[in-house]
Amino acid sequence: MAADQGFVQREDRDGIVTLTLCHPDTLNRFSSTEQFLELAGQIRRANADPNARVLVITGQGRAFCAGGDLRQMARREMFSAGSVAQVQGRYRDTVHQLPLALSETEIPVIAAINGPAYGAGCDLACFCDIRIAARSARFSVSFARLGIVAGDGGAWMLPRLVGRSKAMELAFTADPIDAGEALRIGLVSDVVPDDELRARADGLARRIARHPAQAMRMHKRLLRDAEQHTLATHLDVVAAFQAIAHVSEEHLQAVRDALGSLDEGRQAGP
């Protein structure tokens, strides 16, 4: 089932929620504060949905998201309108809701990057858990070229993905890189032909969605928090999560299913 809501189209199918940026005529650029809030709201809605197991974010047309609207910037409209205090408050109240929504999301999030991902579009992809790129995808941390910084928290996430030195290079030069280079430096985990991107992302989402939902949420929490935790703290959390998992019906059913598969294999013989 698909639903249109301005900038974002939502589709729900078999536990997989797909959010598509659907302004292809503008290369899916962010041109209003409402668009950030709409996307953040849809992400939070998916996270709160008990039937949602995986979230996929992609773009319609030939771009994933080409960043912000340069014409509005030139006229000092929208994001850059008003005093320093007004701009600062606007970012906190609107733009920042998107990275916060993604960072708070407990279900796995896949970015299916179908074309250019520049500026805020690159950062949007970076805040997803898994990034799959079409061969035509291009990436640019383009803010320095425009005399601004990554106002959506991208500078916090980028070095966690590619390391400090490469993150500095990408930010300081603002040079675009192609999908192959993005794969080489670890910015994406896979590159596929353009016409195979959606099938690859959907296939991965289905494989993840097969697993017990509670365990997937706990796995994500452990992996996400490991960078901030000491090993001792991590193991304390692991013990708590494992105790919860072991007494769950999800775990019991998963073990029964695994034993059933083993029995079927033995009966089939060599």
N, C-alpha and C positions, 0 to 999 in steps of 0.2 A: 504494500500500500504506500503510495507516494502522496506527499502534501506540499504545496507551494506556500511559502511565507516570505515573499519579497526577495531577499538576497540569498536565502538558503532553502533548498528543496530537501525534504526529509523522506526517506524510504525505510520501511520496516519489513524485514523478511527473515523468518526463522531465527530470531534472536540477534540478527545483524542489523544495526541502524546505520544507514548511509546518509551523510550530509553532503550535498553538492552545492558549491557556490555557483549560482546560475545567472550571472550577468556577463555572458561571454563577449558581448559587444564592447565592454570596458576591460576585457581581460581579467574579469573578476577582481578589479581593484576595490579597495576600501575607500568609499567616497562619503561616508557619513558615520557619525558615532553610533547611530542606530544599527548599522550593519555589524559592528563589533558586538553590540549587546544582543542582537538577534542570534548570531552564531554562538556566543557564550551561553545564551539561554537554551539553545537547542542541545548543546553539549551537556549542560546540567540536567536537562530533561531526560536525555538518554541515560545518563549516569543514575538517575533516580528511578528509572524504569526497571522493575524486577524481572521483566522478560528480556531485557537487553543484555547481551553477552559480549558483543564486540561493536566498536564504533569505527566506521570508515569515513574519512574526509577526502573529498576530491573536488575537481573543478569541471565546469562545463565548457566545451569549446577547446581552443588551442592553448589555454593557459590554466595553470593551477590557481595562482593569484599573483598579480604583477605589482603588489604593494599598495601604496597610497596614490591619490589623485594629484598629479603634478600641477594641473591647471588650478585646482583649489589652493594648493600651496602658493602658487605664484600670486594669487589674489588675496592671500592671507585669509582664507575662508575656512570654515569648519574647524579642523583640529588646531590651526594656528591663529585663529581669530581671538582678539582681545588682549588683555594684559598678561604678563608672565604668570601671575597667580591664577588667572582664569584658565590659561592653557594647562598649567600644572594640574589644577583640579579636574579639568576635562579628561586628561589622560588617566588620572586615578579612577574616575567614576565610570569611564567607558572603555577605553583601549585596554586597560589593565585587567578588565574582567575576562578577557579572552585567555591570556596565559594562566590566570588564576583558575578558570574553569577547567582547562586542560590539566593543570597540575593537581587538581583535586579529584579528577576523574578516576574511579577505581576499576573500570573495565578497560581492557586493552584497546588502544587507539591506533589505527593504521592510516597513514597518509598515502593515498594513491596519486602521485604527482604526475599529472598528465601533460605538463608543459612548463613554461617559465614560472619560477617561484622567486620573486624578487622582494627585497625589503621585508615588509610585514608578512608577505607570502612565504618567504624563506623561513622566517621565524615561526610562522604557524606550523609549517612542516616539522621544524625542529622540536616543537613541544609535543609532537605525537610520539608514540612509543616505537613504532616501526615505520620506516619510510621505504616505499617502493617507487621507483622512477621509471617513466617512459623514456625511451632513447632520446626523444626530442626535448626532454626537460632541461632547463638551465637554472642555475642558482646564483644569486648575488646578494651579498650583505651590502646593499647599495647605499646605506645611509650617509657615509662620509662624502660621497660624491655630491650629495644634496646639502651638505653642511649641517646635518642633524645626527642624532644618535639613535640607536635601536630603542625606541620609546616603549616597546612592548615586552621588554625583558629578554630579548634575544641574546644580549651579551652575557647574560647569566647562564643560558643553556648551551650556547655554541661550544665553548671550551670543554664542556662535559662530553660532547660528542666527538670532537676532532682533536682535542688537545689544545693547550694554551697557545703554542707557537703558531699552529695553522689557523686557529681562530683569530689571532692578531693579524696575520697576513690577509685573511679574507676581509676583515673589518677595515684595515688600514688602506688596502688597495681598492676595495669595492669592486674588484674584477669579477666578472661572471665566470663560472665554471660549468662544464657540460656534465652530463649524467655519468659518463665514464670516470671523470675525475672525482665526482662526488662519491662514487662507489669506492674508488681507490683510497680516499682519505677517511672513509667510514661515515660519511654524512648520510648515505643511504645504504640499505642492506641488499638491494637487488635492482637490476636494470633489465627491463624487458622491452620487446617491440611495442610500439604505441598501441597497436590493435589487440595486444594481449594483456594490457595493464589491468583493465577491470576484472578480467577473468582470474588473473594472478592474485589480485587483492581479495576478490571474493572467495577464491579457493583457500587462501590463507585464513581469512576470517572464519570460514566454515570449519576448518581444522581446529582452530582455537575454540570455537563455540561448542564443539563436541565435548569438551572437558567440563568437569563440575564447576559451576559458576563461582561458588564461594572460594574454591581453591585458586582459581584464576585471579580473583581480587586480592587474595593474600599473597600470591606470588608477585603480583605487581607492586604491592606495598613493600615487600621485602627488598625487591630489586631497586625500587625508587629510593628507599630510605637508607640503603646500605652505604651510600656515599657519605652520609652524615653520621652514621653510627660507628662506634667502635665494634670490634668483633664480639666483645662480651655483651654489649647492648643488643647487637644483632641476634646473638644466640638466645638471649632472654625472650626476645620477640618471637623467634622461631619456635621456642618451646611452647609459648602461649598459643600461637597459631596452629601448631601441630596437635596440641591437645584439643582445640576446637574442631580441627579437621577429623581427628580419629573418632570422635563421638557423633559425627554428622551422618545423616542418612545418605548424603551424596557419596561419601567415602565408602560406606558399606555397599551401596549399589554398584559403584565403580569397581570394587574388588570382586563382587559377584560376576559382573560382566567380564572382567579379565579372566577369571577362573573358567567361565563358560567358553571363552575363546580358546583357552588352552585345551579344554576337553574336546572341543570340536576338532582342533588340530590333531590330537592324538587319535581320534576316531577316523579321521581322513587317512592317516598313515602316510608313509613316504611316497 
